[in-house]
Amino acid sequence: MTAHLRCLSCNAKLPAAEHYSCPECGGELDVQYDHDSIREDGRLAQSWRQPGPMAERFAELMPLAAPESAVSLGEGNTPLVRSHNLARRLGLRHLYFKLEGSNPTGSFKDRQVAIAISKARELGRRRFATVSSGNVGNALAAYAAHTGGRADIWVSHETAEAKRQQIEIYGAQVFLLPSPQGDGGPGPYFSALKGLPDFCARHGLVPMISARPINPYMVEGAKAIGYEIAATLGRNPDVVFAPVGGGGLAGGVFKAFSDLVAVGLADTVPQLRGGQRRAYFAPVDRMDEPQYQTGYYLPLDGHWAWQSIQASGGTLQIMEDDAIRAAQGELARQEGIFAEPHGAYALAAMIEAADKGTLDPDALTVCVISGFGLKDMVAAREIIANAGRPPIEVASLEASEAHFASPESLELN
Ligand SMILES: [Zn+2]
């Protein structure tokens, strides 16, 4: 393992051990690797294209001392599906969807929790806590159950009901905070995000928020999305559309593609194009404005996401909820892929970019679909109400005959 921690504020170099922020200055830590020795060593060049447990396949670029003992529920190795219908409609000749909803609890957060919980267990820790809009809570609850650990999870009333139930069925403890956008004001939920590290330190818990300023190991798992895309395609793509929620997915995949160039396994980094939802956090290109009078910056990995987008020569598009819902519906009807709202941010941005004529038809393009649709059926119901086929009430199969009057009516599009 060549992994070590680097403070992004004071540049201190630390071993990849139990530090969640810089012990010198409190700054944000990044896991870094010795790319030259990974290149010379050659093991990564052998393993990275072989399907297998994420922690072993990309071991040289993961922060674990014992990758063979890593916790796994089979996360990663998600499908990269070639698009035909949407590709044609958007004028793209080489479009693929990376389906992160195929992870064990239905989102890419499984990758992050798998790596961070494995790291914590190497350090002898078994009690975990997170503040989550849902998906990290789902992943943490599942992996804690799998490893016999304990998970305490703070969500808000705004968290989709199915996600709350998913946490509960794995046996984790849910703490319910007021909705960030409801009568309780934004305070409690966002303050909990900020306050969790101190709370955890007082109670012997590992902070498992998937943001680099709070746990630098979490985001290392998200990198595997990028490694897998490049391994499947045989090279880094030209353009990657990524959702910007917390910012760690966009930052993580760009770090991955950059790693591959640094160790000699790819030639160039892709252009990173982010899609962010307007209604929640501030746009990540305007992070100089602290949010909600809390005095800190949200989303927590927003600076990192924006730096990555800029370094790649990419773009940020801010999407309205209507456009996100429309993208969800179109993805389901035209490709058979059911995404939750966050899962469709990147696609909504890609559809808007196509409408504005800013896509390169020949670029090898990948759009990351970050989570599965059943996690938020309230959102799905709106789409179905607007665009789905209403159910037809029938007393029996025979009574359905009237809807199949002629052979032509059986023809499907
Ligand atoms: Zn420092």
Residues whose N, C-alpha, C, O or C-beta is under 5 A from the ligand:
A	BS01	ZN	C7 S9 C10 N11 A12 C22 E24 C25 G26 G27
